[in-house]
Amino acid sequence: MVTTPKADDVVKLFEDLGFEKTHSPVTETETGMVESFRMKNQDGFHIDVANVSQLPQDKVLIRMNVDNFKEAYDILIANGFTNTRGDGSIETSSSKAATMVSPSGFSISLIEHKKD
């Protein structure tokens, strides 16, 4: 996942590399509405690009989809990760997410998609 203040440029780059947009959800966050783009190439690889205008530069995160948010969250916390939202998360009608930062500085976008 790439979070960037220049999403149009990043999306175009990945389109040039053979990726196509599959959907573009908009999520309400504490800093406002964030549009993101889910992209996929012919080989089935995915990249997410989130338009975050408040960032001074691009950031790269590992996206981790899980079936049990609490279990994965607790494992990451036990391994020294911190949540960028304190103990909070972003919850929408379709998902629950939090950005977790490792002790060495890499970030994971932890996401559980709600199933009906």
Secondary structure, 3 states (H helix, E strand, C coil): CEEECCHHHHHHHHHHCCCEEEECCEEEECCEEEEEEEEECCCCCEEEEEECCCCCCCEECEEEEECCHHHHHHHHHHCCCEECCCCCCEECCCEEEEEEECCCCCEEEEEEECCC
